[in-house]
């Protein structure tokens, strides 16, 4: 994956991934209980909704979090 690929107004794939890392870490947590993503589509929608400024699907960002989720 090319983390340096430019996506939008100076933002790269890596910038979007780095920005979403904290939100991913806490996604679905209720107290000490962790509720993981239930589907690939849920991850795709989550990525788009949590990205700052750019609300379109970025395949590299989606693939990164899909792998991380182990779905």
C-alpha positions as a LaTeX table, in Angstrom:
\begin{tabular}{lrrr}
\hline
Residue & $x$ (\AA) & $y$ (\AA) & $z$ (\AA) \\
\hline
Unk1 & 0.00 & 0.00 & 0.00 \\
Unk2 & 1.25 & 3.48 & $-0.85$ \\
Unk3 & 0.63 & 5.55 & 2.30 \\
Unk4 & 2.01 & 8.60 & 0.47 \\
Unk5 & $-0.63$ & 8.54 & $-2.27$ \\
Unk6 & $-2.30$ & 11.95 & $-2.43$ \\
Unk7 & $-6.07$ & 11.80 & $-1.91$ \\
Unk8 & $-7.33$ & 15.32 & $-1.31$ \\
Unk9 & $-5.86$ & 18.80 & $-0.62$ \\
Unk10 & $-2.57$ & 17.58 & 0.80 \\
Unk11 & $-4.06$ & 14.59 & 2.63 \\
Unk12 & $-2.50$ & 11.22 & 1.87 \\
Unk13 & $-3.71$ & 7.66 & 2.45 \\
Unk14 & $-1.43$ & 7.55 & 5.50 \\
Unk15 & $-2.90$ & 10.77 & 6.89 \\
Unk16 & $-6.42$ & 9.35 & 6.73 \\
Unk17 & $-5.32$ & 6.06 & 8.30 \\
Unk18 & $-3.47$ & 7.84 & 11.09 \\
Unk19 & $-6.47$ & 10.06 & 11.77 \\
Unk20 & $-8.83$ & 7.06 & 12.03 \\
Unk21 & $-6.56$ & 4.92 & 14.23 \\
Unk22 & $-7.77$ & 6.41 & 17.54 \\
Unk23 & $-11.43$ & 6.17 & 16.54 \\
Unk24 & $-10.87$ & 2.56 & 15.43 \\
Unk25 & $-9.30$ & 1.71 & 18.76 \\
Unk26 & $-12.42$ & 2.86 & 20.60 \\
Unk27 & $-15.07$ & 1.78 & 18.06 \\
Unk28 & $-17.84$ & $-0.16$ & 19.72 \\
Unk29 & $-16.38$ & $-0.12$ & 23.21 \\
Unk30 & $-18.87$ & 0.03 & 26.04 \\
Unk31 & $-16.95$ & 0.14 & 29.29 \\
Unk32 & $-14.62$ & $-2.85$ & 29.14 \\
Unk33 & $-16.82$ & $-4.71$ & 26.62 \\
Unk34 & $-15.66$ & $-4.56$ & 23.01 \\
Unk35 & $-18.19$ & $-4.91$ & 20.19 \\
Unk36 & $-16.36$ & $-5.51$ & 16.89 \\
Unk37 & $-17.52$ & $-4.66$ & 13.39 \\
Unk38 & $-20.09$ & $-7.15$ & 12.15 \\
Unk39 & $-19.57$ & $-6.85$ & 8.37 \\
Unk40 & $-17.27$ & $-5.54$ & 5.66 \\
Unk41 & $-19.94$ & $-3.04$ & 4.65 \\
Unk42 & $-20.06$ & $-1.70$ & 8.21 \\
Unk43 & $-16.30$ & $-1.05$ & 8.08 \\
Unk44 & $-16.62$ & 0.69 & 4.72 \\
Unk45 & $-19.40$ & 2.98 & 5.99 \\
Unk46 & $-17.51$ & 3.66 & 9.20 \\
Unk47 & $-14.35$ & 4.68 & 7.32 \\
Unk48 & $-16.28$ & 7.12 & 5.13 \\
Unk49 & $-18.18$ & 8.63 & 8.04 \\
Unk50 & $-15.12$ & 9.08 & 10.28 \\
Unk51 & $-12.77$ & 10.56 & 7.67 \\
Unk52 & $-12.25$ & 14.28 & 8.15 \\
Unk53 & $-13.30$ & 16.54 & 5.25 \\
Unk54 & $-13.38$ & 13.81 & 2.57 \\
Unk55 & $-16.45$ & 11.58 & 2.78 \\
Unk56 & $-15.81$ & 9.33 & $-0.22$ \\
Unk57 & $-14.63$ & 5.72 & $-0.23$ \\
Unk58 & $-10.82$ & 5.43 & $-0.16$ \\
Unk59 & $-10.02$ & 1.80 & $-1.06$ \\
Unk60 & $-6.61$ & 1.78 & 0.66 \\
Unk61 & $-8.06$ & 3.10 & 3.94 \\
Unk62 & $-10.90$ & 0.58 & 3.82 \\
Unk63 & $-8.51$ & $-2.31$ & 3.07 \\
Unk64 & $-6.24$ & $-1.28$ & 5.95 \\
Unk65 & $-9.04$ & $-1.37$ & 8.51 \\
Unk66 & $-10.60$ & $-4.47$ & 6.96 \\
Unk67 & $-7.31$ & $-6.36$ & 7.52 \\
Unk68 & $-7.04$ & $-4.95$ & 11.01 \\
Unk69 & $-10.57$ & $-6.13$ & 11.87 \\
Unk70 & $-9.82$ & $-9.71$ & 10.68 \\
Unk71 & $-13.23$ & $-10.06$ & 8.98 \\
\hline
\end{tabular}
